Amino acid sequence: MSATQEPDSFSAGSYPYATHLDVRYPALEVIDVQQIADAVTDRWYNQTLCKVNDSVVRVGVMQGEYHWHKHDDLDEFFYVVEGNFLIDLEDRTVVLTARQGFVVPKGVVHRTRAPEKAIILMVEGSGIVPTGD
């Protein structure tokens, strides 16, 4: 999987992220997160896995840092499957390790980072723009 733009990929200026907003798995299908993560070659990869009611579940395979941003109308939940994941807020940094989660409320400016490769799951409203509002 590469950062090459595909029809269902997110394209926003010069962001160096491979973001795929297409829903990859329908209901009633097994999702193998490890198999997906093992195939990723990008440093910052985000794939929508499935839709659950009005939300989506995404997998992120990440190393490096994302830009500062916020989501005006939607909360964002991060759950670390593997590795360490940092969420910088304006007044502190939240450090998450495997099997820990954290909600960034709507309107809160934040930046995410992974010093080493990390695998995370995100749950957020299906209309969210990953790079922020």
C-alpha positions, 0 to 999 in steps of 0.5 A: 500500500502506498501514498499514491492517490486513489479515487477513495483516498483523501487529498489535502494539499501537501499532507504526507499521509496515506488516508483512505476513506473508503469503507473496506469491510462490510458488516459480517466480515472478519477484519484482520487488523494485523494483516492490514498493518503488516502490509503497510509501507507508508509512515502514516497510513489511515484506512477506514475499516467499517461503518458502525451506525453513524460512525466509522472505525479506522486503523492507523499505522503510524510513525512520525507526527501529524499536524496540529488540527481540530474537529469542530463538531465531532469527538475522536477516540484513539485506541492503541493496539501496538506501540506508543502513541502521543496526543499533544494538547495545548496544555499537555501531552497524553502518552498511550501504550498498548490497550489504552484509549483516549477521547479528544472532544470536539473543538480541542486542538491536538496533534498526534505522534508516534515515535516508533511504529504504532498501530491504532484504532480510531472511532469517529463520526463518518463525516469527520475530515481526518486533517481537521476542519 
